[in-house]
Amino acid sequence: MKEENIKLQGLGSTEPVASNDTTAGRTENRRVSIVMIAD
């Protein structure tokens, strides 16, 4: 895989899925999604 075909995007601070006010919420917000698209 060529490096120019890899895209990284951090959304943790701008698009949390749960509140960062609790430990459980911060745990939910610690996530990684990997999407592979075939040519």
Secondary structure by P-SEA (a helix, b strand, c coil): cccccbbbbbccccccccccccaaaaaaacbbbbbbbcc
